[in-house]
Amino acid sequence: MIIREAKIEDAAHMAKVMKDAEASGFMLFSPGERKMAPEQMGKLIEMLKSKVKSAIFVAQHDDEVVGYLIVQGDQPSRIAHRAYIVIGIVSSFRGKGIGKALFQHAEEWAKGQGIHRLELTVIKHNEAAFNLYKKMGYEVEGTKRDSLLVDGSYVDEYYMAKLI
């Protein structure tokens, strides 16, 4: 497995990975709600490459992209030390160390960018993701009560962060 920065050529594979990750029901978008075409994914890759302290990393197995991790930073000086993370892994590759490898790679990259704080949110009942984030050193800083409306019910999210 290789962890590397995403390239435009990865757009079609990444759109498939995103669709598969969102099918889990644990992401911001409901299964099938977002129609991410390869062209749109290519634009996202290019946009994040042009932003300061932002990147998309992919996990590549053989010739296939099986996971991604987006790091999105910001520019105002008071928040330039932090970045928000979104991760997605193809269902058939979960539990095989890909998330851990993506986090480790992103953290090393973030240190080189002067990022001191990494943040993310996770649906409270997504135990597998929550356990991965805890294992990677993320701590719960709060609960976003009734943060999402999922299948007609409000669900909480944990707000988590790690200082690096």
C-alpha positions as CSV (number, residue, x, y, z in Angstrom):
1,M,0.0,0.0,0.0
2,I,1.2,3.5,-0.9
3,I,0.1,6.7,0.8
4,R,0.6,9.8,-1.4
5,E,-0.9,13.1,-2.4
6,A,-3.9,12.9,-4.8
7,K,-3.4,13.7,-8.5
8,I,-6.0,14.7,-11.1
9,E,-5.7,11.2,-12.6
10,D,-7.1,9.9,-9.3
11,A,-10.4,11.7,-9.7
12,A,-12.6,8.9,-11.0
13,H,-11.2,6.4,-8.4
14,M,-11.7,8.9,-5.6
15,A,-15.3,9.6,-6.6
16,K,-16.0,5.9,-6.3
17,V,-14.3,5.7,-2.9
18,M,-16.4,8.7,-1.7
19,K,-19.6,7.1,-2.9
20,D,-18.7,3.8,-1.1
21,A,-17.7,5.7,2.1
22,E,-21.0,7.7,2.1
23,A,-23.0,4.4,1.6
24,S,-22.0,3.6,5.2
25,G,-24.4,6.1,6.5
26,F,-21.8,7.6,8.8
27,M,-20.7,10.5,6.6
28,L,-22.2,14.1,6.3
29,F,-24.0,13.2,3.1
30,S,-26.6,10.5,3.1
31,P,-26.0,7.5,0.9
32,G,-26.6,8.5,-2.7
33,E,-27.2,12.1,-1.8
34,R,-24.0,13.6,-3.3
35,K,-23.4,13.0,-7.0
36,M,-19.6,13.5,-7.2
37,A,-18.6,13.1,-10.8
38,P,-14.9,12.6,-11.6
39,E,-14.8,16.1,-13.1
40,Q,-16.0,17.6,-9.8
41,M,-13.5,15.5,-7.8
42,G,-10.8,16.7,-10.1
43,K,-11.8,20.3,-9.4
44,L,-11.8,19.6,-5.7
45,I,-8.3,18.1,-5.9
46,E,-7.0,21.2,-7.9
47,M,-8.7,23.6,-5.5
48,L,-7.2,22.0,-2.4
49,K,-3.7,21.9,-4.0
50,S,-4.0,25.7,-4.5
51,K,-5.0,26.4,-0.9
52,V,-2.4,27.0,1.8
53,K,-2.2,24.2,4.3
54,S,-4.7,21.9,2.5
55,A,-4.2,18.6,0.8
56,I,-5.8,15.3,-0.2
57,F,-3.9,12.1,0.4
58,V,-4.9,8.7,-1.0
59,A,-4.2,5.2,-0.1
60,Q,-3.3,3.2,-3.2
61,H,-3.5,-0.7,-3.2
62,D,-2.0,-2.1,-6.5
63,D,-3.4,0.4,-9.0
64,E,-6.6,1.2,-7.1
65,V,-7.3,4.1,-4.8
66,V,-9.0,2.6,-1.7
67,G,-9.1,5.5,0.7
68,Y,-8.6,9.2,1.1
69,L,-7.9,11.8,3.7
70,I,-8.7,15.5,3.2
71,V,-6.8,18.1,5.2
72,Q,-8.4,21.5,4.9
73,G,-6.6,24.5,6.4
74,D,-7.4,28.1,6.5
75,Q,-5.6,31.4,6.2
76,P,-6.6,34.0,8.8
77,S,-3.6,34.1,11.1
78,R,-5.6,33.3,14.2
79,I,-6.6,29.9,12.8
80,A,-3.8,29.2,10.3
81,H,-2.4,26.6,12.8
82,R,-5.4,24.3,12.6
83,A,-6.9,22.1,9.9
84,Y,-10.1,20.0,9.5
85,I,-9.9,16.4,8.5
86,V,-12.3,14.2,6.5
87,I,-11.5,10.5,5.8
88,G,-13.1,7.8,3.7
89,I,-12.1,4.2,3.1
90,V,-13.7,1.6,0.7
91,S,-15.8,-0.7,2.8
92,S,-13.9,-3.9,1.8
93,F,-10.6,-2.3,2.9
94,R,-11.7,-1.1,6.4
95,G,-10.0,-2.5,9.4
96,K,-6.8,-3.2,7.5
97,G,-4.6,-0.3,8.8
98,I,-5.4,2.1,5.9
99,G,-6.9,4.7,8.2
100,K,-4.0,4.6,10.5
101,A,-1.5,5.0,7.6
102,L,-3.5,7.9,6.2
103,F,-3.5,9.6,9.6
104,Q,0.2,9.1,10.1
105,H,1.0,10.5,6.7
106,A,-1.2,13.5,7.1
107,E,0.2,14.2,10.5
108,E,3.8,14.3,9.3
109,W,2.7,16.5,6.4
110,A,0.8,18.8,8.8
111,K,3.9,19.2,11.0
112,G,5.9,20.4,7.9
113,Q,3.1,22.9,7.2
114,G,3.2,24.5,10.7
115,I,-0.2,23.0,11.6
116,H,-0.5,22.5,15.3
117,R,-4.1,21.3,15.6
118,L,-6.1,18.7,13.6
119,E,-9.9,18.6,14.0
120,L,-12.7,16.3,12.9
121,T,-16.2,15.3,13.8
122,V,-17.7,11.8,14.0
123,I,-21.3,10.5,14.4
124,K,-21.6,9.4,18.0
125,H,-22.6,5.9,17.1
126,N,-19.8,5.3,14.6
127,E,-17.8,3.2,17.0
128,A,-15.2,1.9,14.4
129,A,-14.2,5.4,13.4
130,F,-14.4,6.8,16.9
131,N,-12.0,4.0,18.1
132,L,-9.6,4.7,15.2
133,Y,-9.5,8.4,16.1
134,K,-8.9,7.7,19.8
135,K,-6.2,5.3,18.9
136,M,-4.6,8.0,16.7
137,G,-4.5,10.4,19.7
138,Y,-7.7,12.4,19.1
139,E,-9.7,13.5,22.1
140,V,-13.3,14.4,22.4
141,E,-13.7,18.1,23.1
142,G,-17.4,18.2,23.0
143,T,-20.7,16.9,21.8
144,K,-22.6,18.6,19.0
145,R,-26.1,17.7,20.2
146,D,-28.7,16.9,17.5
147,S,-26.1,17.9,14.9
148,L,-27.4,15.8,12.1
149,L,-30.8,14.6,10.9
150,V,-30.4,10.9,9.9
151,D,-33.4,9.0,8.7
152,G,-35.8,11.3,10.6
153,S,-33.9,11.2,13.9
154,Y,-31.5,13.7,15.3
155,V,-28.0,12.3,16.1
156,D,-25.1,13.7,18.0
157,E,-21.6,14.2,16.8
158,Y,-18.4,14.2,18.8
159,Y,-16.0,17.1,18.1
160,M,-12.5,15.7,18.3
161,A,-9.0,17.2,18.0
162,K,-5.4,16.3,18.3
163,L,-2.5,18.7,19.1
164,I,0.7,17.9,17.2
